[in-house]
Amino acid sequence: MTSPQVQTTLSGPNGKGEPQVILSTSPVSGTVLGALFLRVVIDAVAKLIKAGADVYEGMIVGIVVVLAVTFTQFRQLLTTRREFFPGWRGMLAIPVLAVGTGLIAMMGSANVEAIGGRTVPFGIAVGAATLAALGLVKLGELRRRDER
């Protein structure tokens, strides 16, 4: 484990720098934790789902990897103050991502008893919620860009 690093900033009161603790982890520890987490997820899926567990394992591992990359990119974008959905291509990506999450929700909820066979309305609701959330992110980006 690495020790915390101290960085001096110049944004303190009266132009004086304030020490700021930055916790850093090595890429190796993140990789080991990620591999351990994926192993736990795969074992849990194999124990919960008796028939066809390998299909669900692959889907869940793919989703976990995509989420990990997304959170890493999101953290990097927040620190650099760049836009998450820049330009027209970003605006067009929002509905595509919403449809994709709706389809994944429909596929993932096919065998869930609590939904009771209503996978299409569930997928539409998840897609609409994703569209609203990503739309709010884009709206926040536009407002932040107008303030500059």
URURMO-V384447 format. One record per backbone hydrogen bond with DSSP energy under -1.0 kcal/mol. CO is the residue of the C=O (numbers start at 1). NH is the residue of the N-H. Records with the same first field share a line. If there is no record, write none. Layout:
CO = NH, NH
This chain:
5 = 22
7 = 20
12 = 15
13 = 16
18 = 9
20 = 7
22 = 5
26 = 30
27 = 31
28 = 32
29 = 33
30 = 34
31 = 35
32 = 36
33 = 37
34 = 38
35 = 39
36 = 40
37 = 41
38 = 42
39 = 43
40 = 44
41 = 45
42 = 46
43 = 47
44 = 48
45 = 49
52 = 56
53 = 57
54 = 58
55 = 59
56 = 60
57 = 61
58 = 62
59 = 63
60 = 64
61 = 65
62 = 66
63 = 67
64 = 68
65 = 69
66 = 70
67 = 71
68 = 72
69 = 73
70 = 74
71 = 75
72 = 76
73 = 77
74 = 78
75 = 79
76 = 80
77 = 81, 82
86 = 90
87 = 91
88 = 92
89 = 93
90 = 94
93 = 97
94 = 98
95 = 99
96 = 100
97 = 101
98 = 102
99 = 103
100 = 104
101 = 105
102 = 106
103 = 107
104 = 108
105 = 109
107 = 110
109 = 112
115 = 118
117 = 119
118 = 122
119 = 123
120 = 124
121 = 125
122 = 126
123 = 127
124 = 128
125 = 129
126 = 130
127 = 131
128 = 132
129 = 133
130 = 134
131 = 135
132 = 136
133 = 137
134 = 138
135 = 139
136 = 140
137 = 141
138 = 142
139 = 143
140 = 144
141 = 145
142 = 146
143 = 147
